[in-house]
Amino acid sequence: MWRRLSDNVLSKGKKRVEDVIPIATGHELEEIAVELEESPAIIKSVYDKRIVGCPGKDEHDVVWFWLEKGKMHECPVCSQYFMLEVVGPGGPPDGHDDDNHR
């Protein structure tokens, strides 16, 4: 009896493209976008802001941006979300308050 190649691959525990990269449109795509926004990548810092590079979920060129405390950032290329978690005393990374800058 003939077996489809996909049946054979699945029986050996190998993943299909659909298992790794969701193929979605319409409402399903919107649900995936909301899920990504609700669970951003958490970046830790001892300061209130830092430079972060996004290499992308599908490996695009690195996109650099400032990530600031209390502000979620979306990568403009792959739509991955990032959020800063301050794990130290906080403050600006250059040691100067913006209010007291000369």
C-alpha positions as CSV (number, residue, x, y, z in Angstrom):
1,M,0.0,0.0,0.0
2,W,1.3,3.5,-0.9
3,R,1.9,5.9,1.9
4,R,2.2,9.6,1.3
5,L,5.6,11.1,2.0
6,S,4.1,13.5,4.6
7,D,2.7,10.5,6.5
8,N,6.1,8.9,6.6
9,V,7.9,12.2,7.7
10,L,5.3,12.8,10.4
11,S,5.5,9.3,11.8
12,K,9.3,9.9,12.3
13,G,8.6,13.0,14.4
14,K,9.8,15.5,11.8
15,K,8.1,18.8,11.6
16,R,6.2,20.2,8.6
17,V,6.7,23.8,7.4
18,E,3.3,24.6,8.9
19,D,4.5,23.4,12.3
20,V,7.5,25.8,12.3
21,I,6.2,28.8,10.3
22,P,2.5,29.4,10.7
23,I,0.7,29.8,7.4
24,A,-2.1,32.1,8.3
25,T,-4.4,34.7,6.8
26,G,-7.4,36.7,7.9
27,H,-8.5,36.3,11.4
28,E,-5.9,33.6,12.2
29,L,-3.1,36.0,11.2
30,E,-4.7,38.7,13.4
31,E,-4.8,36.3,16.3
32,I,-1.1,35.5,15.9
33,A,-0.2,39.2,15.7
34,V,-2.1,39.9,19.0
35,E,-0.4,36.9,20.6
36,L,3.0,38.3,19.7
37,E,2.1,41.7,21.0
38,E,0.8,40.2,24.3
39,S,4.1,38.3,24.8
40,P,7.0,40.5,23.8
41,A,10.6,39.6,24.0
42,I,11.8,40.8,27.4
43,I,15.2,42.6,27.3
44,K,16.9,43.2,30.6
45,S,18.9,46.3,31.4
46,V,20.3,48.2,34.4
47,Y,19.3,51.4,32.7
48,D,16.0,53.0,31.6
49,K,16.9,52.6,28.0
50,R,19.3,50.6,25.8
51,I,20.1,49.9,22.2
52,V,18.7,46.6,20.9
53,G,19.3,44.8,17.6
54,C,16.5,42.6,16.1
55,P,17.9,39.8,13.9
56,G,14.4,38.8,12.9
57,K,12.3,35.7,13.3
58,D,13.2,34.8,9.7
59,E,16.7,36.2,9.8
60,H,16.4,39.7,8.3
61,D,19.3,42.2,8.5
62,V,19.8,43.4,12.0
63,V,17.5,46.4,12.8
64,W,18.9,48.6,15.6
65,F,16.6,50.7,17.8
66,W,16.4,52.4,21.3
67,L,14.3,50.4,23.7
68,E,12.9,52.5,26.5
69,K,11.4,51.6,29.9
70,G,7.6,51.5,29.8
71,K,7.4,51.6,26.0
72,M,6.8,48.5,23.8
73,H,8.7,48.5,20.5
74,E,7.7,46.7,17.3
75,C,10.4,45.7,14.8
76,P,9.3,47.4,11.6
77,V,10.6,44.5,9.5
78,C,9.3,41.3,11.2
79,S,6.7,42.8,13.7
80,Q,8.4,41.2,16.7
81,Y,7.6,43.1,19.9
82,F,10.2,44.0,22.6
83,M,9.8,45.3,26.1
84,L,12.6,46.6,28.5
85,E,12.8,45.2,32.0
86,V,14.9,47.4,34.3
87,V,16.8,45.1,36.7
88,G,19.1,47.7,38.3
89,P,19.0,51.2,39.6
90,G,17.7,52.6,36.4
91,G,18.5,56.0,35.1
92,P,20.0,57.1,31.7
93,P,22.9,55.0,30.3
94,D,25.1,58.1,29.8
95,G,24.8,59.1,33.5
96,H,23.1,62.4,32.8
97,D,19.4,63.2,33.4
98,D,17.8,64.7,30.4
99,D,16.4,67.5,32.6
100,N,19.8,68.5,33.9
101,H,21.7,68.4,30.6
102,R,23.8,71.5,29.9
